Amino acid sequence: MQKLLLLTAFTCIPSFAISQQINGRIYDHESSVKGAKISNISKNSFTYSNEQGDFSIDASIQDTLKFTSLFHEEKKLILNKNSFEEKIVVEIKKMVNTLDEVLLTKDIEKPFNAETYTADFGLQLKNDMKNNPHLYSPPPSGNLDLVKIAGLIFKLFKTNKKQESTSFIPITHKDLQTLFATHKLMNKNLLKNDFKIPEAYIPLFFDFCESKNIDSKLLSEANNFLLLEKLFTCSEEFLVLVSENEEENTKQ
């Protein structure tokens, strides 16, 4: 009888109370955002986005996530059922710095006291410049909606993965990142000069390649040429997607 009561109590727990992992990526209008803090206000937990702007955090339906970054406006997102069905794309806006009105007086200027400033601001600024170099340089294009393209790519994951058998292992974003960081031929210069992928879009291009379900067997040295050919085809398709998006935004 006691076991029956426990089982009944468990089945009565609403689905929104069950915690599960939510995955996503953070963008501003120029690139993915690294080192952003993602806080689950409802569960009093937090994490940070990685170099590609990706994050994972435990959450439940109706939880509130808060996104903060040193040079971006704070954003809150209430999770619903759809938030857990695929990788979510979150857009945060850059802060617009405005100067307050300055009133001139005849008061004697006080000497600068470094102790009155936040002790860790300089470290935050240094780390943010290292983690987010795109914030301190002009974007490669003003007409590209990275958030929209990321959303289209992440929808491909849900569609394409259903078509493969369980024994099939596709190449992942991390696989490509490692490959292009260590391979003599397939490196960043190849991506920029031959594939014509702007550096700021390389993480998004890796996502696009992952969504195409390329067989991980092509990572072997014997299949380098076949992989190169496949990636070149992906680069052409990706650039078409980028071009179409830029044209659409120009018309708006």
Rosetta silent file (secondary structure, phi, psi, omega in degrees, C-alpha in Angstrom):
SEQUENCE: MQKLLLLTAFTCIPSFAISQQINGRIYDHESSVKGAKISNISKNSFTYSNEQGDFSIDASIQDTLKFTSLFHEEKKLILNKNSFEEKIVVEIKKMVNTLDEVLLTKDIEKPFNAETYTADFGLQLKNDMKNNPHLYSPPPSGNLDLVKIAGLIFKLFKTNKKQESTSFIPITHKDLQTLFATHKLMNKNLLKNDFKIPEAYIPLFFDFCESKNIDSKLLSEANNFLLLEKLFTCSEEFLVLVSENEEENTKQ
SCORE:     score description
SCORE:     0.000 S_00000001
   1 L     0.000  -41.772  179.806    0.000    0.000    0.000 S_00000001
   2 H   -64.211  -40.554  178.108    2.838    2.363    0.891 S_00000001
   3 H   -63.723  -36.703 -179.970    4.595    1.651   -2.414 S_00000001
   4 H   -65.991  -39.583  178.843    1.330    2.381   -4.253 S_00000001
   5 H   -65.766  -40.569  179.433    0.994    5.727   -2.502 S_00000001
   6 H   -65.122  -41.540  179.418    4.585    6.650   -3.378 S_00000001
   7 H   -65.221  -40.045  178.583    4.042    5.693   -7.014 S_00000001
   8 H   -64.669  -41.043  179.834    0.820    7.698   -7.139 S_00000001
   9 H   -64.550  -38.943 -179.578    2.554   10.719   -5.611 S_00000001
  10 H   -66.459  -42.668 -178.433    5.371   10.503   -8.153 S_00000001
  11 H   -69.927  -17.388  179.643    3.021   10.313  -11.137 S_00000001
  12 L   -85.078   -7.859  178.331    1.184   13.369   -9.846 S_00000001
  13 L   -67.032  124.361 -178.570    4.308   15.531  -10.116 S_00000001
  14 L   -64.010  149.349 -176.605    3.670   18.034  -12.943 S_00000001
  15 H   -62.107  -30.760 -177.048    5.966   17.763  -15.970 S_00000001
  16 H   -70.698  -12.540 -178.839    7.135   21.361  -15.594 S_00000001
  17 H   -87.984  -11.275 -178.336    8.669   20.475  -12.207 S_00000001
  18 L   -81.566  124.898 -177.625   11.023   17.877  -13.697 S_00000001
  19 L   -82.428  138.103  175.536   14.511   19.282  -14.219 S_00000001
  20 E  -146.024  170.377 -175.950   16.329   18.594  -17.481 S_00000001
  21 E   -89.007  132.682  175.576   19.251   20.086  -19.380 S_00000001
  22 E  -110.963  137.051 -178.045   18.677   22.939  -21.793 S_00000001
  23 E  -118.537  144.334  179.855   21.266   23.735  -24.476 S_00000001
  24 E  -163.652 -178.757  176.622   21.703   26.948  -26.408 S_00000001
  25 E  -139.889  143.765 -177.428   23.971   29.547  -27.941 S_00000001
  26 E  -107.861  133.932  177.234   24.188   33.287  -27.313 S_00000001
  27 E  -129.838  154.450  157.285   24.649   35.881  -30.048 S_00000001
  28 L  -108.867 -164.646 -175.065   24.654   39.623  -30.418 S_00000001
  29 L   -78.369   -0.839 -178.421   24.143   41.151  -33.881 S_00000001
  30 L  -113.456  -38.405 -174.175   27.804   40.551  -34.814 S_00000001
  31 L  -165.117  178.322  173.896   28.934   37.196  -33.457 S_00000001
  32 E   -69.754  155.315 -175.156   28.512   34.592  -30.749 S_00000001
  33 L  -109.435  117.062 -179.735   29.094   35.857  -27.215 S_00000001
  34 L   -92.081  149.050  173.188   31.781   34.162  -25.145 S_00000001
  35 L    70.791   15.229  176.458   31.973   34.281  -21.361 S_00000001
  36 L   -74.742  147.574  179.594   28.384   35.408  -20.825 S_00000001
  37 E   -94.696  129.026  177.919   26.836   34.396  -17.513 S_00000001
  38 E  -114.225  115.782 -177.641   23.644   32.340  -17.660 S_00000001
  39 E  -112.780  131.762  170.733   21.760   32.219  -14.360 S_00000001
  40 E   -92.403   98.594 -175.956   18.748   30.063  -13.580 S_00000001
  41 L   -62.165  -35.920 -176.907   16.987   32.410  -11.185 S_00000001
  42 L   -68.107  -30.084 -176.700   14.400   29.779  -10.299 S_00000001
  43 L  -112.742    1.532  177.774   17.008   27.222   -9.215 S_00000001
  44 L    56.529   46.552  178.079   19.753   29.589   -8.021 S_00000001
  45 E  -132.122  164.400 -179.438   22.362   28.096  -10.359 S_00000001
  46 E  -154.862  164.518  175.168   24.557   29.524  -13.106 S_00000001
  47 E  -153.258 -178.945  179.477   27.054   28.711  -15.853 S_00000001
  48 E  -129.411  150.085  176.569   29.033   30.543  -18.558 S_00000001
  49 L   -75.562  146.371 -177.960   29.009   30.358  -22.355 S_00000001
  50 L   -86.557 -165.766 -175.660   32.097   28.813  -23.947 S_00000001
  51 L   -62.367  -26.696  178.717   34.255   30.076  -26.832 S_00000001
  52 L   -93.509    1.953 -177.769   31.483   29.358  -29.350 S_00000001
  53 L    84.993    7.017 -178.594   28.821   30.992  -27.184 S_00000001
  54 E   -81.251  152.270  175.528   27.347   27.597  -26.255 S_00000001
  55 E  -150.582  156.833  173.505   25.925   26.819  -22.828 S_00000001
  56 E  -139.327  137.455 -179.514   24.130   24.013  -20.981 S_00000001
  57 E  -154.588  144.872  177.492   22.228   24.362  -17.719 S_00000001
  58 E   -72.860  136.199 -177.846   19.679   22.341  -15.754 S_00000001
  59 E  -160.122  168.948  176.424   16.202   23.840  -15.903 S_00000001
  60 L  -131.189  163.739  176.039   12.490   23.110  -15.916 S_00000001
  61 L   -58.641  137.128 -178.999    9.534   24.508  -17.807 S_00000001
  62 L    80.474   -0.098  171.169    8.583   27.967  -16.449 S_00000001
  63 L   -67.989  155.723  177.599   12.076   28.559  -15.008 S_00000001
  64 E  -111.441  122.624  175.235   13.567   31.996  -15.687 S_00000001
  65 E  -100.356  139.361  177.444   17.043   32.284  -17.204 S_00000001
  66 E  -117.749  131.111 -177.957   18.999   35.537  -16.945 S_00000001
  67 E  -112.760  122.940 -179.635   21.768   36.370  -19.440 S_00000001
  68 E  -133.247  144.622  176.903   24.417   38.924  -18.478 S_00000001
  69 E  -150.189  152.005 -172.477   27.653   40.086  -20.089 S_00000001
  70 L   -56.291  -39.929 -175.851   29.951   43.016  -19.332 S_00000001
  71 L  -113.454   23.985  179.086   29.155   44.923  -22.548 S_00000001
  72 E  -130.121  155.271  177.031   25.619   43.654  -23.198 S_00000001
  73 E   -73.207  146.264  178.325   22.202   44.449  -21.844 S_00000001
  74 E   -68.083  142.886  178.627   20.706   42.001  -19.373 S_00000001
  75 E  -136.455  140.883  176.769   18.071   39.658  -20.786 S_00000001
  76 E  -118.573  145.240 -178.521   15.590   37.304  -19.110 S_00000001
  77 E  -138.255  123.828  176.321   13.878   34.325  -20.722 S_00000001
  78 E   -91.307  123.521 -174.170   11.001   32.256  -19.317 S_00000001
  79 L   -79.456  141.651  174.185   11.295   28.676  -20.549 S_00000001
  80 L  -125.211 -174.837 -176.691    8.439   26.789  -22.149 S_00000001
  81 H   -59.615  -39.299 -178.581    8.031   23.287  -23.579 S_00000001
  82 H   -65.550  -23.354 -177.913    9.518   24.294  -26.947 S_00000001
  83 H   -63.527  -22.256 -175.415   12.708   25.492  -25.239 S_00000001
  84 H  -101.990   -2.666 -176.289   13.717   21.864  -24.593 S_00000001
  85 L   -81.367  -27.114  178.841   12.924   20.408  -28.008 S_00000001
  86 L  -154.411  171.737  179.674   16.006   21.785  -29.768 S_00000001
  87 L   -63.306  127.254 -177.949   19.024   24.005  -29.158 S_00000001
  88 E   -89.386  153.023  177.134   17.798   27.514  -28.415 S_00000001
  89 E  -115.746  123.837 -177.447   19.288   30.696  -29.843 S_00000001
  90 E  -115.747  128.407  177.580   19.405   33.716  -27.535 S_00000001
  91 E  -105.903  128.049  173.776   20.120   37.226  -28.760 S_00000001
  92 L  -118.980  147.625 -174.468   21.438   39.855  -26.367 S_00000001
  93 L   -96.195  142.615  175.402   21.950   43.492  -27.299 S_00000001
  94 E   -66.992  146.779  175.564   25.141   45.465  -26.949 S_00000001
  95 L   -72.137  140.348  174.130   25.096   48.299  -24.451 S_00000001
  96 L  -101.767  111.781 -178.196   24.954   51.787  -25.914 S_00000001
  97 L   -76.375  126.009  177.122   27.251   53.991  -23.872 S_00000001
  98 L  -122.618  142.566  179.437   25.872   57.456  -23.214 S_00000001
  99 L   -91.591  127.321  177.226   27.624   60.274  -21.393 S_00000001
 100 L   -69.842  156.700  178.636   25.703   61.917  -18.580 S_00000001
 101 L   -63.093  135.592 -178.400   25.447   65.698  -18.517 S_00000001
 102 L  -105.979  123.154  178.523   28.494   67.271  -16.864 S_00000001
 103 L  -100.329  124.370 -178.904   27.962   70.274  -14.606 S_00000001
 104 L   -87.061  132.021  177.932   30.989   72.541  -14.170 S_00000001
 105 L  -131.690  172.216 -179.726   31.585   73.974  -10.694 S_00000001
 106 L   -94.904   10.613  179.446   34.365   75.869   -8.987 S_00000001
 107 L   -64.659  146.757  177.512   34.992   73.109   -6.496 S_00000001
 108 L   -68.278  129.903 -178.468   38.575   72.015   -6.128 S_00000001
 109 L   -64.439  131.503  179.424   39.146   68.871   -8.087 S_00000001
 110 L   -80.581  143.358  178.238   39.638   65.870   -5.853 S_00000001
 111 L   -65.767  146.700 -179.731   42.693   63.678   -6.478 S_00000001
 112 L   -65.258  132.212  179.198   42.014   60.406   -8.238 S_00000001
 113 L  -123.710  107.374 -175.868   41.602   57.513   -5.832 S_00000001
 114 H   -62.362  -22.973 -177.281   41.841   54.107   -7.473 S_00000001
 115 H   -70.596  -16.282  179.941   40.237   52.472   -4.436 S_00000001
 116 H   -79.130  -10.600  179.701   36.917   54.094   -5.286 S_00000001
 117 L   -94.392  154.978  178.693   36.672   51.999   -8.459 S_00000001
 118 L   -61.367  128.488 -171.796   35.542   48.392   -8.600 S_00000001
 119 L   -63.634  -35.514 -174.862   38.581   46.267   -7.984 S_00000001
 120 L   -96.565    6.715 -177.432   37.863   43.658  -10.574 S_00000001
 121 H   -63.522  -42.512  179.558   36.655   45.926  -13.405 S_00000001
 122 H   -61.012  -39.984  178.389   40.068   46.057  -15.040 S_00000001
 123 H   -66.876  -40.230  177.356   40.332   42.277  -14.925 S_00000001
 124 H   -60.537  -44.214 -179.385   36.813   41.942  -16.356 S_00000001
 125 H   -63.438  -43.707 -179.915   37.686   44.300  -19.184 S_00000001
 126 H   -62.372  -45.533 -179.653   40.918   42.458  -19.958 S_00000001
 127 H   -66.082  -37.801 -179.150   39.189   39.088  -19.972 S_00000001
 128 H   -68.465  -37.366  177.291   36.324   40.387  -22.097 S_00000001
 129 H   -65.003  -34.035  178.490   38.726   41.822  -24.684 S_00000001
 130 H   -73.786  -41.631 -176.016   40.433   38.416  -24.809 S_00000001
 131 H   -83.178  -25.018 -176.637   37.214   36.428  -24.972 S_00000001
 132 L  -129.182   62.011 -178.249   35.258   38.822  -27.204 S_00000001
 133 H   -61.458  -23.940 -179.337   37.682   40.432  -29.668 S_00000001
 134 H   -66.685  -18.685  179.526   34.791   41.024  -32.082 S_00000001
 135 H   -74.147  -17.016 -175.441   33.437   43.662  -29.669 S_00000001
 136 H  -113.075   16.075  176.835   36.480   45.852  -30.293 S_00000001
 137 L  -142.784  154.580 -178.151   36.600   45.592  -34.076 S_00000001
 138 L   -65.944  145.675  179.485   34.063   46.338  -36.831 S_00000001
 139 L   -68.475  153.487 -179.581   31.761   43.485  -37.878 S_00000001
 140 L   -67.674  -25.216  179.074   32.428   41.774  -41.229 S_00000001
 141 L  -156.216  138.632  179.430   28.945   42.647  -42.480 S_00000001
 142 L   -91.489   -3.414 -174.878   26.134   44.816  -41.222 S_00000001
 143 L  -107.850    5.086 -177.221   23.424   42.972  -43.111 S_00000001
 144 L   -96.679  126.615  176.705   23.838   39.462  -41.694 S_00000001
 145 L   -95.808   91.553 -176.926   21.355   38.237  -39.098 S_00000001
 146 H   -61.563  -37.713 -177.415   23.465   35.683  -37.233 S_00000001
 147 H   -64.256  -41.881  179.845   20.650   34.831  -34.850 S_00000001
 148 H   -65.394  -44.830  179.923   18.277   34.005  -37.701 S_00000001
 149 H   -64.455  -41.359  178.703   20.876   31.859  -39.515 S_00000001
 150 H   -60.830  -41.161  178.055   21.769   30.046  -36.279 S_00000001
 151 H   -61.492  -40.904  178.658   18.099   29.276  -35.741 S_00000001
 152 H   -65.022  -40.913 -179.318   17.819   27.827  -39.253 S_00000001
 153 H   -66.299  -44.650 -177.602   20.929   25.693  -38.746 S_00000001
 154 H   -66.093  -26.372  175.217   19.830   24.334  -35.373 S_00000001
 155 H   -69.885  -27.782  177.941   16.502   23.279  -36.891 S_00000001
 156 H   -65.545  -32.302  179.464   18.477   21.169  -39.384 S_00000001
 157 H   -59.492  -47.154 -176.657   19.873   19.125  -36.483 S_00000001
 158 H   -64.751  -36.298 -177.661   16.399   18.024  -35.424 S_00000001
 159 H   -76.610  -46.861 -171.933   15.396   17.148  -39.001 S_00000001
 160 H   -76.414  -32.854 -174.744   18.540   15.386  -40.211 S_00000001
 161 H   -68.736  -21.648  177.787   19.409   13.292  -37.172 S_00000001
 162 H   -72.027  -17.704 -174.570   16.186   11.325  -37.470 S_00000001
 163 H   -88.910   -7.058 -175.647   17.323   10.045  -40.856 S_00000001
 164 L  -103.890  151.385  177.352   20.487    8.310  -39.624 S_00000001
 165 L   -75.132  164.079 -177.595   20.868    4.893  -37.991 S_00000001
 166 L   -68.306  -21.420 -179.573   22.035    4.561  -34.409 S_00000001
 167 L   -81.835  -11.581 -178.232   25.395    3.150  -35.590 S_00000001
 168 L   -81.067  131.093  178.549   26.170    6.280  -37.603 S_00000001
 169 L  -117.928  109.944 -178.901   28.474    8.786  -35.872 S_00000001
 170 E   -82.886  159.952  175.094   28.501   12.251  -37.474 S_00000001
 171 L   -71.928  134.791 -178.295   31.292   14.804  -37.280 S_00000001
 172 L  -102.620  169.282  175.574   30.614   17.351  -34.546 S_00000001
 173 H   -55.395  -44.009 -178.386   31.440   21.035  -34.124 S_00000001
 174 H   -65.133  -37.544  177.035   34.141   20.054  -31.624 S_00000001
 175 H   -59.238  -45.154 -178.521   35.661   17.575  -34.089 S_00000001
 176 H   -68.511  -38.437  178.349   35.990   20.300  -36.713 S_00000001
 177 H   -61.255  -44.020  178.648   37.373   22.780  -34.206 S_00000001
 178 H   -66.565  -43.104 -178.909   40.093   20.298  -33.206 S_00000001
 179 H   -58.754  -49.880 -175.772   40.815   19.358  -36.826 S_00000001
 180 H   -77.382   -6.469  175.293   41.316   22.937  -38.013 S_00000001
 181 H   -94.162  -16.177 -173.709   43.469   23.755  -34.985 S_00000001
 182 H  -123.735  -20.524 -175.050   45.900   20.859  -35.553 S_00000001
 183 L   -79.039  143.699 -178.530   45.854   19.858  -39.228 S_00000001
 184 L   -70.733  -39.743 -177.645   48.580   21.178  -41.550 S_00000001
 185 L   -92.086  -50.467 -178.513   46.305   21.691  -44.552 S_00000001
 186 L   -84.601   91.610 -177.452   42.859   22.127  -43.058 S_00000001
 187 L  -135.796 -172.688 -176.484   43.421   25.215  -40.959 S_00000001
 188 H   -64.698  -34.126  177.956   42.051   28.714  -40.443 S_00000001
 189 H   -63.252  -38.465  177.514   43.822   30.044  -43.546 S_00000001
 190 H   -63.327  -42.843 -179.861   42.029   27.456  -45.678 S_00000001
 191 H   -62.231  -43.970 -175.093   38.691   28.509  -44.200 S_00000001
 192 H   -80.506  -42.564 -172.422   39.286   32.203  -44.814 S_00000001
 193 H   -88.758  -38.205 -176.742   41.222   32.196  -48.098 S_00000001
 194 H   -98.114  -43.450  179.287   39.895   29.148  -49.971 S_00000001
 195 L   -84.120  -14.499  178.071   36.466   28.564  -48.454 S_00000001
 196 L    63.950   33.583  178.085   35.891   32.358  -48.122 S_00000001
 197 L   -93.260  116.514  176.468   34.429   32.004  -44.620 S_00000001
 198 L   -58.056  143.404 -174.102   34.844   35.230  -42.585 S_00000001
 199 H   -56.046  -38.697 -178.803   36.596   34.486  -39.300 S_00000001
 200 H   -65.437  -20.142 -176.774   33.639   35.683  -37.218 S_00000001
 201 H   -99.311   -0.349 -176.487   31.399   33.138  -38.985 S_00000001
 202 H   -59.170  -46.287  177.733   33.665   30.085  -38.569 S_00000001
 203 H   -58.757  -38.457  178.910   31.838   28.729  -35.458 S_00000001
 204 H   -67.737  -35.794  176.958   28.539   29.086  -37.305 S_00000001
 205 H   -65.118  -39.770  176.901   30.032   27.302  -40.328 S_00000001
 206 H   -62.689  -38.533  175.838   31.114   24.414  -38.089 S_00000001
 207 H   -62.361  -42.067 -179.913   27.534   24.199  -36.807 S_00000001
 208 H   -61.683  -44.059  179.104   26.295   24.116  -40.386 S_00000001
 209 H   -63.439  -40.127  178.755   28.703   21.270  -41.225 S_00000001
 210 H   -62.704  -38.040 -179.021   27.601   19.324  -38.153 S_00000001
 211 H   -67.785  -17.225 -179.883   23.970   19.674  -39.213 S_00000001
 212 L   -84.300   -0.782  176.315   24.847   18.026  -42.555 S_00000001
 213 L    54.237   57.510  176.711   25.654   14.747  -40.752 S_00000001
 214 L   -78.105  134.144 -177.188   29.081   14.126  -42.303 S_00000001
 215 E   -63.033  127.853 -178.960   30.386   10.643  -41.533 S_00000001
 216 H   -66.339  -13.339  176.406   33.097   10.782  -38.844 S_00000001
 217 H   -63.656  -22.316 -179.782   34.998    8.085  -40.773 S_00000001
 218 H   -73.145   -8.026  178.136   36.149   10.893  -43.067 S_00000001
 219 H   -74.965  -16.519  179.004   38.278   12.235  -40.214 S_00000001
 220 L   -67.314  149.050 -175.740   40.814    9.488  -40.808 S_00000001
 221 H   -58.891  -32.694 -179.211   43.943   10.577  -42.659 S_00000001
 222 H   -66.746  -21.444 -177.671   43.183    8.202  -45.540 S_00000001
 223 H  -107.711   16.742 -177.351   39.918   10.069  -46.180 S_00000001
 224 H   -56.026  -41.508 -177.623   41.286   13.615  -45.943 S_00000001
 225 H   -65.890  -42.121  179.124   40.610   14.362  -49.603 S_00000001
 226 H   -64.253  -39.587  178.357   37.007   13.164  -49.372 S_00000001
 227 H   -65.953  -43.014  178.860   36.476   15.254  -46.240 S_00000001
 228 H   -59.015  -43.236  179.386   38.008   18.307  -47.885 S_00000001
 229 H   -64.044  -40.653  179.349   35.674   17.897  -50.850 S_00000001
 230 H   -66.300  -42.614 -179.794   32.661   17.541  -48.544 S_00000001
 231 H   -67.182  -35.184  177.337   33.610   20.610  -46.502 S_00000001
 232 H   -64.416  -41.324  176.423   34.102   22.660  -49.646 S_00000001
 233 H   -62.241  -41.205  177.919   30.571   21.753  -50.752 S_00000001
 234 H   -62.986  -38.346 -179.228   29.309   22.748  -47.306 S_00000001
 235 H   -64.887  -38.241  177.867   31.120   26.078  -47.562 S_00000001
 236 H   -64.579  -43.514  179.601   29.375   26.846  -50.858 S_00000001
 237 H   -66.426  -39.519 -179.987   25.972   26.035  -49.363 S_00000001
 238 H   -64.847  -43.514 -179.598   26.759   28.048  -46.235 S_00000001
 239 H   -65.862  -32.509  175.155   27.826   31.113  -48.227 S_00000001
 240 H   -64.838  -43.393  177.848   24.598   30.915  -50.245 S_00000001
 241 H   -60.614  -43.260  178.544   22.656   30.896  -46.964 S_00000001
 242 H   -64.383  -45.522 -178.814   24.631   33.914  -45.744 S_00000001
 243 H   -61.864  -43.993  179.649   24.177   35.768  -49.045 S_00000001
 244 H   -63.333  -38.592  178.859   20.423   35.155  -49.106 S_00000001
 245 H   -66.929  -40.391  178.676   20.129   36.382  -45.541 S_00000001
 246 H   -64.921  -41.396  178.880   22.104   39.556  -46.299 S_00000001
 247 H   -64.342  -40.824  179.703   19.942   40.290  -49.351 S_00000001
 248 H   -63.910  -41.751  179.655   16.764   39.764  -47.339 S_00000001
 249 H   -70.184  -30.915  178.498   17.958   42.123  -44.594 S_00000001
 250 H   -66.841  -35.760 -178.997   18.993   44.749  -47.172 S_00000001
 251 H   -71.979  -24.489 -177.099   15.455   44.806  -48.603 S_00000001
 252 L   -75.722    0.000    0.000   13.916   45.359  -45.177 S_00000001
